[in-house]
Amino acid sequence: MAGRLAELRGERDWPLEELARRTGVSRSTLSRLERAEISPTAALLGRLCAVYGRTMSQLLAEVESEPPQLVRADRQAVWRDEASGFVRRSVSPPHPGLRGEVVEGTLRPGADISYDGPAVPGMEQHIWVLEGALEVTVGSSVHELGAGDCLRFRLWDRSRFRCPGPGPVRYALVIVLP
């Protein structure tokens, strides 16, 4: 991950100061991230994805070999952000020629993740709650979802995912790029 983040900055010919200005993340944190001294949080990865115009799944797929058409359960990439209590499984990762992807998300009770804006403005999202409860804020609209509920929208603004508890929430996120 660290190497790909450094490559993306290099492709744009941005010094660390420019990336810090665009993301609102300190130069020292970005430097440590690119040297693999720290792991990114979900919020930090969201900011970087927005600046580079990629979804989180696209960025994660770029650091792995090209995924096969059939993605066996034991081959699905899992990423954990222990600080926020977020676990992300790439069920159907991005693939050349395809615009959609499927992600399984799990949040522990009390987990609260905010994103400043979409990585790709106008991307379509469908959030289907499989177990538990999830509060999703899209722009200024707050939606409370329970097991079986599905929220669908195009994302143009900030978003927030919060698990009100009492148990964890598990949901499927379907992303379709414009």
N, C-alpha and C positions, 0 to 999 in steps of 0.2 A: 504494500500500500504506500509506504513512504516514498519509494522510488517513483511510483506513478504520479504521486502528487508533485514531486519535484519536476518530473518531466512536463506535466501540464503547465506549471508555472514557467518553465523554460521555453515551451512552445510559444508562449505569449510574450516572451522576452521581458517578464516582469521581475524587478527586484523584490525581495521580501517586503520592503516598505510599501510597494504598490499593492501587493496581495493583502497586507495588513490593513491598508486603507480601504480596500474594497470589501473585506470581510468583517472588519471591526474586531479582528483577533490580533493579539500582540505579535510583533515580529519574532520575539523569542519563542513563543509557543509554536508558531509556524515553523521556525527553524528546527526546534526539537522534534516536531512531528515529521518533517522531511528527513531527519536523521534517524528516525525510528526509536527515539528515546522515550516517546510517549505514544499512547494509542488514542485515536480521536474518539470523542464522545459523539453521540447521535446528533446533538445540536451543532457541534463543530463540523462534522461531516456534512450536515445539511447546508451550512453556510458555504463551505467549499464547493459543494455540488452546484449551488445556485450561481456562484461566480463563474464556474467552468461550464455551466449549461448542461449538466448531466443529472440524471436521477441517481439516487444512491445505488440502485441495482446496477446501473450502467458502469459506474465507477468501480464497484466491487467486481463486476464481470471483467473489466479491463485488466485486473491484476491476476486473473486466473486464465487457464487455457479455455479455448472456445467450448461452450457447453454443447453436449450432444442433443439430438432431438428428444430423446427419451431421458428424463432426469430421474434416476432412481432415488428413493428417499434417502439412502445412505450416502448419496453423492451431492445432496443439496447443501450449498454453503450456508453456514450458520455464523452469524456475527453477534457478539454480546457487548453491550455497554453496561457494565456492572454499576457504574455511577448512577445511571438513570433508571436501571431496572428494566431495560429494553432488550429483548432477544428477537432477532430478525432472521428468518429462514427464507432463502431464495428458492421457492418451490419451482418456479418456471422463470429462470433468469433471462435477461435480454439476449436476443439472438439476432444476427444480421438478417435484415429483411422482415423482421417482425416488429410490430409497434407495441405489443402488449407484454406484460409480465405479471406474475403472481407471487405475492410475498405473504408469508405467515408471520404475524407479529404477536408477541406476548409481552404484556406489561405487568409488573407486580403491583399490588395495591399501593396507591399513593404515587405511583410513577407519573411524571408530568413532563412531556416533551413538547417544546415549541419550535417552530420553524419560521424564520423571518419571511420567507416567500418560497414559491415553487422553484425547483431546479429548472424546469421547463414550463414557462407560463402557458396556461390553458390546458395542461395535461388533465386527462380524465381520470378520476379515481372512483372506485367502488369499494366500500368498506363493509364487509359482512362479518358480524360478530358471531363467533362459533360458541364461545363459552364466556360467561361473566358479563360485566358491564363496562362500557366505554363512553367517555365524553369526548366528542370531537368538536373543535371550534374551527370554522372555516370563515375567514374574514371576521365579521362581528356576530355571526350566527353560531349559537351553541346548540349541539344536538346530543341528546342522551340516548344511547343505544343499548339494547339488551340482547341476549342470545337470540339469534335468528333474524335480527333487524339488519337492514342494508341501507347505507347512505351512499348516494352517488352524486357527483358534482364535477365541474371543471374548476381547477385550482388556479386562481389569479392572485391570491393574497396570502397573508399569513395563515398558518394552521397550527393546531395544538391537539395533542392526544393525551388524555388523562384517564387513569384507571381509578375510579372512586372507591373500588373495593366492594364488599369486604374481601373477596378473593381476587386472584389474578384474572386478566382478560386475555383471551386468545381470539384473534381475528384474521380474516383473509383480506388482503389488499390487492385489488386488481388495478394496474396502472396501464393506461393506453395513451401513448404519445400522440400529439396532434399531427 
